[in-house]
Amino acid sequence: MPTYEYECEKCHHQFEKFQKITDEPVKICPVCGGKVKRIISGGGGLLFKGNGFYITDYRSESYKRREREEKGLPANKDEKKEKKEAAVKK
């Protein structure tokens, strides 16, 4: 549900109202009872947390495995562990 901003035309009190899109707009100021108008807001900021939102974050496992093999790296953690254990046994 969006948050709408309103301003009273009488006392210039500004406030926000969290309401459904289908709800009727607020018409009366909660402070003085005057007429209010909806104002254009800057909206909420977007926060991108974590590693990021890149196409490479959502690659298939087969793609990731093939890419690692091309770079000469183990295809997965188990393969890396197996190579390490084999080297220790020698």
Secondary structure as GFF3:
##gff-version 3
##sequence-region A 1 90
A	DSSP	beta_strand	3	8	.	.	.	ID=ss1
A	DSSP	beta_strand	14	18	.	.	.	ID=ss2
A	DSSP	beta_strand	36	39	.	.	.	ID=ss3
A	DSSP	three_ten_helix	55	58	.	.	.	ID=ss4
A	DSSP	alpha_helix	61	70	.	.	.	ID=ss5
A	DSSP	alpha_helix	77	89	.	.	.	ID=ss6
###
